[in-house]
Amino acid sequence: MITPSAETPQDGPSTRTMTVAQALTTFLANQWTVDGEVRERTIAGTFGIFGHGNVAGIGQALLQLDTEQPGLMPYHQARNEQAMVHQAVGYARMRRRRATYAATASVGPGAANMLTGAALATANRLPVLLLPSDTFATRVADPVLQQLEHPHDLGLQVTDAFRPVSRFFDRVQRPEQLFSIALAAMRVLTDPAETGAVTIALPEDVQAETIEVPVEFLQPREWHVRRPLAEPEELARAVEAIRGATAPFIVAGGGVLYSGAEDALRALVEATGIPVGATQAGVGSLAWDHPQYLGGVGATGSTASNRLAADADVVIGIGTRYSDFTTASRSAFQRPGVRFVNINVASFDAYKHGSQLPVIADARRALDALATELAGWRVDESYADRVAAEKAEWDAVVDRALAPSGAELPGQAEIIGAVLAASDPTDVLVQAAGALPGDLHKLWRVRDPLGYHVEYAFSTMGYEIAGGLGVRRAAPDRDVLVMVGDGSYLMLHTELVTAVAEGLKIVVVLVQNHGYASIGHLSETVGSDRYGTKYRRQDTAAPDFAEEQYLPIDLAANARSYGVDVIEVRPGPDVVRDLERAVRDAKASSRTTLVHVDADPLLYAPDGEGWWDVPVAEQSTLPSTQQARADYERQRTAQRPLLG
């Protein structure tokens, strides 16, 4: 429930003398997001790694604030600047974009290390607040340690690299600029149509400068989430198109979950019989066993979704940005004259595919309106029968894929089956990169709207553990199951130390493939024969690391060295059952536990009849590449401009 704003009458001075950093941190601690009946802090806390640039500015301000008002702005350590941002993203997604964290880094490499996280946040349309430090605004000590120097532009610095990967960027070059910059940043953070990485660059001298701060700037301030209604004319055109459809199909994106529209979606499809396929971000919009839910759609989708999508005459996209995986590189929707009803809070996405039927509105409110306008209308019985038949066929395929095979080394599908069997409905599955996202999109049977957390807009290797910690912070009453391949684990595993330091329990299932399984498979399909994708000892006679001698790495020992509990599941005919037991034991523990299991990377999940456009060399002396090019030319004929 909403609690009254904590504003108090200003009986005292109208201003306070503070440093810029003190004013900013106090301001951030008093920002509130209001979404209907929900009111929560917009900035739940601050992650920080300190160095020259922020240790005397933001660092001092956080210490002072925590000393004077403990708990008002919690501070958390991190082991990598990129991981700080991933934690904030994981938290923001789990809180349906109503709250996030700030992240502060030092000048130069500390700031640059946040760039990948910023791009991830913006690609996923998820709010994070980045506070990278900058070099002296006065240039009195120019150049300083870690400063870039460009003779053609002396003002160009590392923080300028945040411009293309941020939804908002500004630099506080004078203390007086803080007020307008901070307010503008909050507007973007809390705007569903604009949100992403918000970056405020802070020169190290400006952070420590004094400014007279109006008291009202420091008072609690509410940011009400906009949930716009559809324009009547737009809604009427969409309703007319749907009523005239013989084979409508819904693409449910992340916007369904961010607007809390899963109940509205369920009510609409139960009344109309329209089938639903989900994007990676939209998984959870319906439970896996709902009669209208056909699974993932697109390049990593199910046969059920992809067959219905191919024949759809009206595609209803709800909160989706239509990535190439969702559209199978524009080969998914094959029916001549197919039209797109695109419901999205952002007009940029609503008009995609040349749609002439955009509905620029909040997903939940648009779905409620559609349900009213479509009352009494339902798909034909023959179409409903086809939906049921396709779903039953795909469910049987998944049953077989998830079942133990008895092999010494399990395939990834069997591993997913074991983790799924050990999980509870409210557990949150976290993943991001490699072969796992595609297999999970096909095979994971989600039972809770927030139970599937796969970062696939940027598909960042290394996101999983840090993102899982963010999820755990946002939902301390849920178990967080992080699945990660060895390639992604090696990219960024140090936040396991954060889990131990703060007692944040997550369960990490580390799938050992001895290389990059996903890109290895892709490499085969494009005729590159897994070149450079195996973790092997280098043989000077075979510079592609193709030798079959594995590296003597021990990732279980690595995790154990951080203070994490480790369960090693040994190969054997009962490996899948042993893995399920290990995950159950890890869930029962109060400590972070890593479960290590070896896998056969050459055993693949069932095909969902999707395609992904990865160009193949037009000219090659290699027979494998020549064959791959011929296959590519054949598959590319299915691509369409998709103009609605």
KEROTOR-488429 format. One record per atom (N, C-alpha, C): y, x, z; residue in one letter. Coordinates in steps of 0.1 Angstrom, whole numbers, plus 5000, padded with zeros to 4 digits. Example, Ala and Ser with C-alpha at 12.3 -4.5 7.8 and 13.67 -1.06 7.14 Angstrom:
2
494351325078A495551235078A496751325078A497851285071S498951375071S500051295079S
This chain:
644
498850085000M500050005000M501250095000M502350034995I503650114994I504250115008I504650225013T505450235025T506850255022T507750205031P509150215028P509550365026P510550385018S511150515016S511650565029S511450695031A511850755044A513350805045A514150745036E515550785036E516250745049E517150835053T517850805065T519350815063T520150745070P521550745068P522150885070P523050915062Q523651055062Q524851055072Q524451075085D525551075095D526051215097D525351315092G525751455094G526451505081G526451635079P527051705068P526451645055P527351645044S526851595031S526151705023S526251825028T525551935021T524752025031T523852105025R523152205033R523252335026R523452445033T523452575027T522052625026T521552655014M520152695012M520052795001M518952865000T518752934987T518252844977T518252884964V517752794953V516252764956V515452864960A514052844962A513852744974A514652764984Q514452664996Q514852524991Q515852514983A516252374979A515152314970A514552394961L513552344952L512352304959L511852384968T510652354975T510852224984T511952214991T512252094999T512351974990T513051994979F513051874969F511751834965F510851924961L509551894956L508651824967L508851864979A508151804990A508451654993A509551614987N510051474990N510051384978N509151424968Q509051344956Q507851254957Q507951124953W506851034955W506650954941W505350944938T505050864926T504550724931T505150624925V504750484928V504150414915V502950374917D502150304906D501650174911D502350064909G501949944915G501949944930G500849924936E500649924950E500350064956E500250164947V499950294952V501150384953V501350454964R502450544966R501950674971R502150784964E501650914969E502551024965E502451134972R503251254969R503051294955R504051324947T503951364934T503351514933T503951594942I503451734943I502751744957I501451754956A500551754968A500651884975A501051994968G501152124975G501452224964G501452354968T501752464959T500652574960T500252614948F499352734947F500352854944F499952964949G500853084947G500153214948G500353304939I500053444940I501353514939I501653594950F503053654951F503053794946F504253824940G504553954936G506053974935G506554074929H507954084929H508453974919H509453914923G509953794916G509853664924G508753644931N508653524938N508353544953N507953664957V507653684971V508853664980V510053704976A511253684984A511953554981A511553484971G512153354967G511353244971G510453194962I509553084965I508653114977I508153234978G507253274990G507953255003G509153305004Q509953295016Q510253145019Q510553075009A510952925010A509752845015A508552875010L507352805015L507052835029L507252965033L506953005047L507952935056L509252935052Q510252865061Q509952715062Q509652655051L509452515051L508152475060L507152565059D505952535066D506152565081D507052655084T507352685098T508252565104T509152515097E510052415102E509452275101E508652245091Q508052115089Q506652135085Q505752175093P504352195090P503652085082P502952115071G502252015064G503051945053G504351965053L505251895043L504951945029L504752075028M504452135015M503252235017M502052195016P500952285019P500852395008P500552515013Y500352625004Y498952665004Y498452694991H497052744990H497052874982H496152964986Q495953084979Q495153064966Q495253154957A494353154945A493953294942A492953314934R492553454930R492953484916R493453394908N493853414894N494853304891N495953354884E497053254881E496553144872E495753184862Q495253074853Q494452974861Q493653014870A492852924878A493752834887A494852874891M495752794899M496052664891M496452684878V496752574870V495552484867V494352544866H493152464864H492952374876H493152434888Q492952344900Q493952224900Q495152254896A496152144896A495752044885A495252084874V494851994864V493651904869V492651974875G491551894880G491951794890G492951834899Y493451734909Y494151624902Y495051654892A495851554885A494951444878A493951494871R493051404864R492351314874R491851364885M491151284894M492051184901M493351214902R494351124908R494951034897R494351024885R494850944874R496350974871R496651104871R497951154867R499151114877R498851054888R499851024897R500351134906R499551244907A499951354916A499351484910A499951594914T499551714909T499951824919T499851954915Y500252064923Y501352144915Y502052224923A502952324917A502252454918A502552554909A501952684909A503052784906A503152884915T504152984914T503453124911T504053204902A503553334899A504753434898A504353554898S505353664898S505853694883S506753784882V507353824869V506253894861V506353874848G505553944838G504053904838G503053984841P501653944839P501253824848P501853814860G501553694868G501953574861G503153564855A503553444848A502753434835A502453544828A501753534815A500353474818A499753504829N498353454832N498353304833N499453234835M499353094836M499453024822M499653104811L499853044798L498652954794L497453004795T496352934791T496252804799T496452804812G496452684820G497552584815G498752634811A499752544806A499352474794A498752554784A498252494772A497252394774A496352424784L495252324787L495852194792L496852204801A497452084807A498152004796A498852064788T499651994777T498651934767T497652004763A496651944754A495951824759A495751824772N495051714779N496051604784N497351624782R498351524786R498251504802R498051614809L497951604823L499051684830L499651634841P500851694847P500551814856P501251924854V501252034863V502652084863V503052144874L504452204876L504252354877L504752424868L504652574868L506052634871L505952724881L507152794885L507052944883L507052994871P506853134868P508253204871P508053324877S509253404880S509753474868S511053504868D511653564856D512453684861D512953764851T513653884854T515153844858T515853944863F517253914868F518053844858F518653734863A519653664854A520953744853A521253824863T522453904862T522254034854T521054064852R520654194845R521254314851R521454304864V522054414871V521154534872V519854504873A518754614873A517954594861A518454634850D517854604837D517454724830D516254754826P515054654827P514354684840P513854574846V513054584858V511554604855V510754634865L509354644863L508754514857L507954534847Q507254424840Q508154334831Q509354384828Q510254314819Q509954354805Q509954254796L509854284781L511254324776L511254404766E512554444760E512454424744E513254334739H513354314725H514754344720H514954454712P516254494708P517054384701P516354294695H517154184687H517454064696H516854064708D517153944718D516853994732D517854044739L517654094752L517353994762L517553864759G517253754769G515853704767G515053744757L513753694755L512753764765L512053674772Q511153724783Q509753654782Q508853694790V507553644791V507553494792V508453444801T508553294803T508853214791T509553274781D509753204768D508453164761D507453234764A506153204758A505653064763A506253014774F505852884779F506352764770F507352794762R508052684755R507052604746R506252674738P505452594729P504252524736P503952574748V502752514755V503152424766V504452394768S504952304778S505552174772S505452074780R506151944776R507551944780R507852034789F509252054794F509452194798F510552264794F510852394798F512352414800F512652484811D514052524813D514052644822D515152704822R515352824831R516552814839R516452834852V517552814862V518352944861V519352954853Q520053084851Q521253094861Q521652974866R522752974876R522252874887R522552894900P522152804910P522452654907P523652634902E524152494900E523252414890E522552484882Q521652414872Q520452354879Q520152394891L518852344897L518752194897L519852124901F519751984903F519351904890F520051934879S519651864867S518351904862S517952034863I516652074858I515552014866I515652014879A514551954888A514351814885A515451734884L515351594881L514751564867L515151644857A514551624844A513051664844A512651764852A511251804852A510451694858A510951634869M510151524875M510051404866M511051374858R510951264849R509751284839R509651404834V508551434824V507151434832V507151494843L505851494851L505251354853L506151254856T505651124859T505751024848T506051064836D506050974824D504750984817D503950874817P502650874810P502750914795P503850884789A503950914775A504351064772A504851124782E505451264780E504751374787E503951334797T503551434807T502651544801T502551654808G501851774804G502351884813G502252014808A502852124816A504352114817A504852124829V506352124831V506652264837V507552334830T507752474834T509252494838T509452544850I510852584854I510752734857I511352814848A511452954849A512552994860A512153074869L513053114880L513353264881L514553304876P514853444877P514853484892P514353604894E514053644908E515353654916E516453694910D517753694918D518253554921D518153464912V518653334914V517853264925V516553284925Q515653224936Q516253254950Q516853364952A517253404965A518753384967A519453334957E520853304959E521153174967E522353174973T522753064982T523452954973T523252834977I523852714970I524052604981I525152534979E525452414987E524652294981E523752244988V522852144983V523252004988V523551914979P523751774984P522551724992P522851665003V521751615012V520851505004V521551434996E520851324988E519751384979E519951504974F519051574965F517751604973F517851614986L516651654994L515951535000L516551414999Q515951295004Q514751244996Q513851175002P512651114995P513151034983P512551064972R512850994959R511550944953R511650824947E510450754941E510550754926E509450784920W509350784905W508250684902W508750574896H507850464893H507250474879H505950474879V505150494867V505450374857V505850404845R506050294836R504750244830R504550114830R503450044824R503949944814R504449984803P505049894793P504149794787P504649674786L503949564779L504049584764L503149524757A503149534742A504249434737A504949484726E505849394719E505049274714E505649154715P504849034710P504449044696P505349094687E504949104673E503849204671E503849314678E502749414676E501449354681E501549284692L500349224698L499749124688L500649034683A500148934674A499448984661A500049094656R499349154644R498049214648R497949274659A496649324664A495649224666A496049114672V495148994675V494648944661V495548924652E495148874639E494048954632E494249094633A493349184627A491949174634A491949164647I490649164654I489949034652I490648924652R490048794649R489448784635R490048864626G489548864612G488448964610G488049044620A487149144618A485649094619A484849154611T483349124612T482649234619T483249354620A482549464627A483549544634A484149494645P485149564653P484449674661P485149774664F484649884673F485749944681F485549964694I486550024703I486250164705I487250244704V487250394708V487950394722V487250424732A487950424746A488250574749A489550604751G490050734754G490450744769G490950864772G491350894786G492350794791G493250744782G494250654786G493750524793G492450494790V491850374798V491750404812V491350524816L491150564830L492450594836L493350664829Y494650704835Y495450574839Y495250464832S496050344835S495250254844S493950294848G493150204856G492750084849G492350094836A492149984828A490649954826A489750024833E488350004831E487849864834E488449794844D488049654846D488549564835D489749594830A490249504819A489449524807A489049654804L488149674792L486849604794L486249614805R484949544807R485049394805R486149334810A486349194809A486449154794A487249234787L487449204773L486149214764L485449324766V484249344758V483149244762V483049204774E482049104778E482448964772E483648944771A484048814765A483948814750A484148924744T484148924729T482948984723T482149074730G481049134724G481349264716G482549304716I482949424708I482349544715I481649634707P481049754712P482049864715P481649954723V482550064728V481950194726V482650294720G482250434721G483350514728G482950614735A483950684743A484250824738A485450864739T485851004737T485351084750T485451214749Q485151294761Q485951254773Q487251234771A488151194783A487951044786A487350964778G487150824780G485850784786G484850884788V483650854794V483850814808V483250704812G483550634825G484250504823G484750484811S485450354809S484550234811S483250254808L482250164811L481050234816L480250174825A479050244829A478050254818A477150354818W476350394807W475350274803W475050194813D474050084810D474749954807D476049954805H476649824801H476249794787H475949664784P475449624771P476349664759P477649664762Q478649704751Q478849854750Q478349934759Y478650074758Y477550154750Y478050214739L477050284730L477050434732L477850484742G477850634744G479050694737G478950824737G480050904730G480150874716G481350894710V481550874696V482051004690V481651034677G482251144670G481251254668G481751374668A480951494665A479851514675A480051484687T479051504698T478651364703T478751264695G478451124700G477051084698G476750964700S475350904699S475150844685S473950824681T473750754669T474250614669T474150554681A474550414682A476050404680A476850484686S478250474684S478650514670S478050624665N478450674652N478050584640N476950514642R476550414631R477450294631R477850244643L478750134643L480150174639L480550294643A481850344639A481950354624A480850404617A480850424603A481050294595A480550184601D480650054594D481749964599D482550014609A483549924615A484649894604A485149764605D486249734596D487549734604D487549724617V488649734625V488349824637V488949944638V488750034649V489950014659V489549984671I490549964682I490550084691I491550174689G491650294697G492450264709G491950294721I492650264733I492850394741I494050444742G494350564749G493750684744G493550694731T492950814725T493950884716T493751014715R494651094707R493951124694R492651074692Y491951094680Y491751244676Y491151324685S490951464681S489851464670S489651584665D488651604654D487251574659D486951604671F485651564677F485451414677F486451344681T486351194682T486151134668T486851184658T486751134644T485751204636T484951294642A483951374634A484651434623A485851504625S486651564615S486951464604S487351344607R487751244598R486551204589R485351204594S484251154587S483551034594S484050994606A483350894614A483450754608A484650724603F484950584600F484850574584F483750514579Q483450524565Q483750404557Q484050294564R484150164556R485450164548R485350124535P486550114527P487550004533P488750044534G489749954540G489749934555G489050024562V489050024576V490550024582V490749944592R492149944598R492049994612R493150044617F493250094631F494250024639F493749964650V494649904660V494750004671V495850074672N495950184681N496850154693N496150134705I496850094717I497150224725I498350264727N498750384734N500150374739N500250434751V501650444757V502550534750V501950624742A502750724734A502750684719A503950654714S504050614700S503450724690S503550854694F502950964686F501450934683F500750884693D499350864691D499050724685D499850634688A499650494683A499750484668A500550574662Y500750574648Y499750664640Y498850724647K497950814640K497050744630K496550814620H495750764609H496550664601H497850684601G498650594592G498550454597G498250424609S498050284614S499250204611S499050084606Q500149984605Q500049884616Q499149904626L498949814637L499049884650L500149954652P500250024665P500649924676P500149944688V500449864700V500949974710V502249984712I502750084721I502950024734I501950044743A501849974756A500950044765A501050014778D500050064787D498649994784D497650074786A496250034782A495849904790A496049904803R495649794811R496349664807R497649674806R498449554803R498149504789R497949604779A497549554766A496249494765A495249544773L493949484773L493949344780L494749334790D494849194796D495449094786D496449144779A497049054769A496149024758A495349124753L494349094743L493348994747L492849004760A491848914765A492348774765A493648754768T494248614768T494248564753T494748654744E494948604730E493648594723E492548654727L491348654720L490348554727L490848474737A489948384744A489248284734A487948274736G487148194728G486648254715G487148374712W486648444700W485548544704W484548554696R483448654698R482848704685R482248824686V481648874673V480448784669V480048794657D478948714652D477648764659D476748664660E475448694667E474648814660E474748814647S474048924640S474549064643S475949064645Y476549194649Y476149234663Y476149134672A475749154686A474349204687A473449144678D472049194678D471949334674D472749374664R472749514659R473249604670R474249574677V474749654688V473649674699V472949564702A471849584712A470749664707A470449654694A469349734689A469649884688A470849914684E471250054683E471350114697E471850034707K471850094721K470450114726K469550024724A468250044729A467550164722A467750184709E467150294702E467750424708E469050434710W469650564716W469250584730W469150484738D468750494752D467350554753D466450514743A465050564743A465050714739A465950754730V466150894726V466550974738V467550924746V467950994757V466951014768V466150904770D465050904780D464151024777D463751044764R462851144760R463451284762R464751294758A465451424759A465651474774A465851384783L466051414797L464751444804L463651404799A462351424806A461851564806A461251614817P460751754817P459651774806P459651884800S458751924790S457552004795S457752064806G456652154812G456752294807G457852324798A457952464793A458452554805A458152684803E458552784813E460052794814E460752784803L462152784803L462652644797L463452574805P463852444801P464952454790P465052344782G466252334774G467352274782G468552274776Q469752224783Q469652074786Q468952004777A468851854779A468051834792A466951904794E466151894806E466951924818E467752034817I468552074829I469551964832I470151904822I471051784825I470251674832I469051654827G468251544833G467951564848G467651694851A467451724865A468651704874A469751754869V471051734877V471351594878V471251514867L471451374868L470551304878L469251334878A468351274887A468651304901A469251414904A469651454918A470951404922A471751354913S473151304916S473151164921S474251134928D474551004933D475650944924D475750804923P476650744914P478150784915P478550824927T479950864929T480251014927T479151084924D479351234922D480251254910D480951364909V481751394898V481251514891V480851504878L480351604870L481551684863L481651814865V482751884859V482251994849V482851994838Q482452084827Q483652104818Q483552204809A484652234800A484252294786A483352394786A483252474774A481752514772A481552554759G480152594755G479452474749G478052484750A477252384745A477152254754A477452274767L477252164776L478152044773L479452054769P480251934767P479551844757P479051904746G478451824735G477251754740G476351824748D475151764753D475451664764D476451684772L476751594783L477351464776L478151484766H478751364759H477651274754H476551324750K475451244745K474551194756K474351274766L473251254776L473551214790L474751244795W475151214809W475351064810W474651004820R474750864822R475650834834R476950814830V477950794840V477850664847V478050654860R477950534867R479250494875R480250584874D481450564881D482650594872D483750524872P484850554862P485350704863P485250764875L485750894876L484650994878L483450964874G482251044876G482051154865G482851154855Y482651244844Y483951314841Y483951444843H485251524842H484951644833H485051614820V484851724810V486151754803V486651874805E487951914799E487651964785E487951874775Y487551904761Y488751904751Y489951874756A491051884747A491352034744A491252124753F491452264751F490152344753F489152274759S487752334761S487852474765S488452494777T488752634782T487652694789T487152804784M486052874792M486752924805M486052904815G486552944829G487152824836G487352714830Y487952604837Y487052544849Y485752554847E484852464855E484952484870E484852604875I484852624889I486252594895I487352644889A488652604894A488952464893A488652404881G488852254880G488052174890G486852224893G486052154903G486652154916G487252264920L487952274933L489152174933L489852164922G490952064921G490351924923G489251894917V488651764919V488251734933V487651844939R487251824953R488551804962R489651874960R490851844967R491251704966R491151644954A491651514951A490651404957A489351444958A488351344962A487451404972A487851434984P487051504994P485851424998P485751294995D484651214999D483551214988D483751284977R482751284967R482051424966R480851434961D480251554957D480651594943D481051724941V481451774929V480351864923V479851824911L478751904905L479351974893L479452104894V480052194884V478852254876V478852214863M477852284854M478552384845M478052504845V478652614837V477652704831V477852744819G477052844813G477452984817G476653084815D476953224820D478153274812D478353244800G479553294792G480853244799G480953114802S482153064808S482253104823S481153124830Y481153174843Y481753314844Y481353394835L481953534835L483353534832L483953434825M485353434822M486253414835M485753334845L486653304856L485853244867L485253324875H484353284886H484953304900H486153374900T486653424913T487153314922T487353194917E487753094926E486653044936E485453094934L484453074944L484953134958L485753234957V486253294970V487153194976V487953124968T488853014974T488052904980T486952864974A486052764979A485552804993A485152934994V484652985007V485752995017V486953045013A488053065022A488552935028A488552825020E489052695025E487952595029E486752635028G485652545031G485552425022G485952445009L485852344999L484452344993L483652244996K482352244991K482252194977K481652274968I481252224954I479852274952I479152214943V477852254938V477952304924V477652434922V477752494909V476352514903V476052454892V474752474885V475052574874V474652694875L474852804865L473652814856L473952784843V472852784833V472952924826V471853004828Q471853134822Q471253134808Q472153154798N471753164784N471653304779N472153394786H472253534782H473153544769H474253474769G475153484758G475853354756G476553344744Y477353224741Y476453124733Y475753034740A474852944734A475452854724A476652794727S477252704718S477752774705S478452884706I478952954695I477753014687I476753054694G475553104688G474953004678G474852884683H474252774674H475252744663H476552734666L477552714655L477452834645L477352954650S477253074641S476053054631S474953004636E473852984627E474152884616E474852774620T475152664610T476152714599T476952814602V477852854592V477452984586V476153024588G475553134581G475853274587G476353274600S476653404606S475653454615S474453384616D473253444623D473553484637D474353414645R474553444659R475253574661R475953624652Y476553754652Y477553764664Y477353864673G478253884684G478253774695G477153694696T477153594706T476053614717T475253724715K474253754725K474753854735K474353844748Y474553944758Y473354034758Y473454144751R472354244750R472954384751R472054484753R472454624753R472854654738R473854734737Q474354774723Q473354884718Q472954854705D472254954698D473155004687D473355134686T474355184676T473855154662T472555134660A472055094647A472154954644A472454874654A472654724652A473854684660A475054714655P476354694662P476654544666P475854454661D476054314665D475454274678D474854374686F474254344699F473054254697F472254274686A471154184683A469854224689A469854344695E468654394702E468254294713E466954274715E466454174724E466354224739E466954334742Q466854384756Q468054324764Q467754244773Y468754174781Y469554274790Y470754234793L471554314802L471054294817L471154394825P470554384839P471654324848P472254214844I473254144852I472554044862I473154024873D472553934883D473653844888D473853734881L475053644884L474753574898L473553554901A473253494914A473753594926A473453724924A473953814934A475453824934A476053804922N477553804922N478053694930N477553574929A478053454937A477753474951A476553534954R476253554968R477153654975R477653754967S478553854972S479953794977S480253674971Y481453604975Y481353524988Y480153514993G479853435005G479353295002G478953274989V478453144985V476953144987V476453024992D474953004992D474453004978D473253064976V472653064963V471253014964V470852934954I469452894952I469052934938I468053024937E467553064924E466352984920E466352924909V465252844904V464452924894V463252964897R462453054888R461852974876R461653044865P461052984854P459552944857P459052844850G457652804853G457552654849G456352604848P456052474844P456752364852P457052394864D457752294873D459252324875D459752404866V461152444868V462152324869V461952224861V462852104861V462852034874V461552014879R461451954893R462052034904R461852174902D462452264912D463952254912D464452244900L465952244898L466452114905L465852004902E466251874908E466251884924E465251954929R465151964944R466252064948R466552164941A467552254945A468952194945A469252104935V470552034935V470651944947V469551874950R469551784962R469751864974R469151974976D469352064988D470852104988D471452144977A472852184976A473752074980A473451954976K474251834979K474151814994K473051835000A472851805014A473551905023A473952025017S474552135025S476052095026S476652155037S478152145038S478852255032S478152355026R478752475021R478652475006R479552544999T479552564985T478252644982T477452584972T476152644968T476152654953T475652774949L475352794934L473852784932L473452704922V472152694918V471952764904V471152864904H470952944892H469652914885H469752884872V468552854864V468652914850V467552974846D467453024832D467152914823D467652924810A467452824800A467052884787A466452804779D466152844765D467252794756D468152874751P469352834744P468952784730P467752794725L467352744712L466752604712L466652544724L466252404725L467452314725L467652234716Y468852154714Y468752004718Y469851944721A469851804724A469651724711A469251594712P469051524700P470351504692P470151494679D471251484670D471851334671D473151334671G473851204671G474451164658G474151234648E474651204634E476151214633E476651314641G478151344639G478251474632G479451514628W479751634621W481051694626W481151824625W482451894629W482751984618W484051984613D484452064602D484852204607D483952304603V484152444606V483952514592V485052554585P484952604572P483952724571P483252734560V482352844558V482852924546V482653054547A483053144536A482653104522A483653094513E483353044500E482553154492E482753274495Q482153384488Q481353474498Q480053504495S479353584504S478153644497S477753764501T476453824496T475353794505T475553724516L474453694526L473853554522L472553554520P471853424517P472153314527P472153354540S472453254550S473753184549S474853264546T476153214544T476253134531T475553174520Q475553094508Q474952954510Q473752954518Q473152824521Q474052734530Q474752804540A475652724548A476852664541A477352744531R478452694523R478052574514R476752574509A476252464501A476152334510A475652354523D475552244532D476952194536D477852284537Y479252244541Y479952164530Y479752204518E480352124507E479751984506E478451974509R477851844509R478351754520R478451814532Q478951734544Q480451694542Q481251784536R482651764535R482951644526R482051594518T482351484509T482551354517T482151354530A482251234538A483651224545A484451324544Q485751324550Q486651224542Q487551164550R488451064544R489851084551R490951044543P492251054549P492550964560P491750854561L491850754572L493250694573L493750644562L494950574562L494750424564L495250374575G494950234578G495850134571G
